[in-house]
Amino acid sequence: MSVNAPDSSKPLPPSPSAPSPPPSDRSPQYSLPDLETLSHIADLPVLDEHGTERPFSTLYTTLKQDNPNSSTTTPQHHLLIFIRHFFCGHCEDYVRALSTSLPPPLLLETYQTTLTIIGHGSPTLIRDYRTRTNCPFSIVTDPSAALHAALGMSRNLELGDTKPEYVQSGVVAGTLSSMAKMVGSGRGMWKGGEFSLNGGEWVFREGGGCMWGRRMENTRDHAEMGEIKEVLEGLRDD
C-alpha cells in the first residue's frame, strides 16, 4: 500500500444512515461487539496456508483484484465463519453444507457477499482441511485465538440437546473420524487448535462495521443454512 493511501485497516464506524441489523435474538449469543472491540480486532493478524500474515480487516475490505468471480459485482457484506479446531468433524460438515447451499457465485451475485473460514490452528493444516472439505472459500487462521477471545466465543465440549441439520455423522462416528484425522496428520496432530474453543458466524459490512453475529453455544451449534440465508436476505438491499 502506498504511504499516501488512506488507511483501511480500521473499521468504519456506523454512519447515521446505515441500516439497522436484521432482527434477532438479543441474548449474549447474538450481541454485537462495540466500536472499541472492532477497532482492536481490525489489526489482529490472520495467516493463510503459506503463513503469510495480513490484518483481519482485509477480510472485509475488498480491492478490485480480490474479486475475481465477477467483473461487475462488488461485495457489500462479508460472512466470516469461525470454526472450532481443524479436526472437528462437525465443523467439516458445516463447511460442506455452506459449500453446497451458498457456493461463491451464488453468494456474490445473489447476496453481494463473500465468505471466509477462520480457524485457530496452525496454517500448515489449512491445505489438508481444504482438501478434506472440498472447500471453495478462502481459509485463514489465527493461531493465537485472539479473535475468538475478543469476540467472546464460548469454551466447552458440550454437544447440545439437538443434532443440527448440517451434521452428517453420529457422535461416535464423528469422534472416531476426528481422531483418525489427527493421527493421520502426523506432527500436526496437536496443532489443530484448542479442542474446547467454539466458533461462530459474523457478517461485516464492506469497509467495516459488524452487522450481525452469532456465537456457538456448544460444539455443534453453528447457525443453520436457513438462518444464514435469512440474515443475508435481510441485508441484501442495504
N, C-alpha and C positions, 0 to 999 in steps of 0.2 A: 504494500500500500504506500502511496506517495505520502511524504511527510505533510503535504499540504491538503491531503484528502480529509474530508470530515470523518470524525471518529464514530464508527458504527458499532463499536464493541459494547456500548452501553444501551440497555433497552430504553425505548422512548416511553416517557410517562403517558398515561392515557390522556387523550385530548378531550376537551369538554364535549365535542361532538361524537366521540367514539361510542359505538353501540354497546349496550349492556350485554354481559354474558348471558347465554341461554338459561332459562330457569333450571334449577337443580336443587337437590337436597343441600341445605346449608349446614350440614353436620361437618365436623372436623375432616371427615373423609374427603369432602369437596371444597374445603376452604382454600382460598387463593393466597399466594404469597404476597406480602406487602412490597412496596416500592424499594425499601431498603434491601430486602432479600433478593429481589430481581436485579438490583444493581450489583450486589455481591456475586451472584452466580454467573452473571454475564461474562466475567473474566476468568472463571474457573476453566481449567484445561480439560479437553477430551482428546482421546487418541484414536487414530484409525488403525487398520490392521498392520500398517507398516511402522507404527509407533510415532507417526507424525502428529505433532500437537497443534491444536487450534482452540480458540476461545469458544466456550459454549454458545455465545451469542451468534456465532456464524451459522449455527443450525437453524436460526430463524431470521437470518438476514441474507437475502438472495442476490447474487450477482448474475448477470445475464449468462455467463459461461457455466453457472451452476445449474442451469435449467435446460438440459439438452433434450428433454422429452417433447418440448413444444416450442415452436418459433414465435407463437403469439400469446400463449397463456403465461401470466406471471402469478406465482402463488401468492395468496393473500393470508394464508394461515399455514402453520407448521405443527403437525401432530407428532409429539415426541413420546415414544413408548419406552419407559424404564422397565427393564426386565429384572428377574432375580439372577442367580448365578448362571454361568454359561452352560451348566449341565442340567438345568431344571427342565424336565420333560414337559411340565405343564406350560411353561413359557414357550417352549418349542412348538407345542400345539397352537398356542396363541399366535405366534408369528406365522405359522402356516395358514391359520384362519384369516389373518389380516391379508396375506398374500392372495388368497382366493376371493375374499369379499371386497377388498379395496386395493386392487393392483395399481401401481403407479400411474398408468394412463388415465384410469377412471378417477383416481384421487385428484389429479391435476385438472383434467378437463371438466369434471362434474362439480368438484368442491373447491377448486383452486387451492389445493392443499398438498404439501409434501409430507413424507413420513420418515422418521429416523428412529432406529432401535438403539437404545443406550444401555450398555451393561456396566458392570463394575469389577470385571476380572481383567486378566492380562490381555493386552491387544494381540498377543500371539495366538489366542484361541478364536479370534474373530473369523478367520478364513474357514476353519473347520465348522464353526457354527453356521456360517452362511451356506456351506455345502449341505450340512445335515438338514437344514430347514428349507433349502432352496429359496432363500430369502432374496427378493428383488429390491429391497430397500437398503439405504445406507445404514451401516452399523458402526458405531463408535463406542468407546468405553471410558469410564472414569475410575481407574483402579483405586483411587483414594476414597471413593464413595462419598466425596464431599457434596456432590449434587443431591444424591439420595438423602443425605443428612439435612441439608439446607431446606429441602422441600418437604421434610417431615415424613419420609417413608417409614413404614412400620417394620418392627423386627419380631418375628415369631415363626414357628414351624407348624401352625395350625392349618388344617385342611378346610375348615368351614363346614357348614351343615349341608350344603347343596353342591353337587357336581355341575360346573358350568357347561354350557353347550359346546364351548370350544375345546374342552378337554376330551381327548380321544381314547386315552388309556386309563385303566383302572389304577388304584393306588399301588398295589403290589407290582404290577407290570411296569408302571411308571418308575417306581423306585429302583427296580432291578435294571431297567434301561438306563437310568441316570448313573447308576454305579458302574455299569459296563462302559459307558462313555467316559467316565472319569478314569477308569483303569486303562482304557484304550488310548487315552491322551498322553500316557507316559509321564514325563516330567511336568506336564500341565495339570496333573491331577488335582493339585491343591491351589491352582491359580484361577479358578473359575469365578471367584468372588465369595463373599460371606454367605453361608448357606441359609441363615435366618433372615437376611435382609430382603424385604419385599420391594416391589416396584410400584408403578402407577402410570397414568396417562395424562398428558398435558397438551393443551392447544395454545400456541403462541401466535400473536398477530405478527405479520411481516414487519420487521424492523424493531419489534419489541412490544411487550405488554402481554400478560398471561390472561387469556380469555376464559379458560375452563381447565379444571384439574380434578383428578380423582386418584386417591391412594388405595392400593391394595390393602385389605384388612386381614388377609391370610394368603397362603401360598398358591392358591388357585382362584384369585379374586380379581383378575383383570376385567375391565369393562367389556361387556358382551358387544358383538358387532352391531346389534340394534341400537344400543345406547350411543356408540361412537357415531353411527350414521345420523342419528337424531341430532347430536350436537353439531356435526358438520353441516347438516341441512339448515339448522338454525343460524349458523354463521355465514352461510353461503352468500347472502346478499349484503353483507356488511360493507 
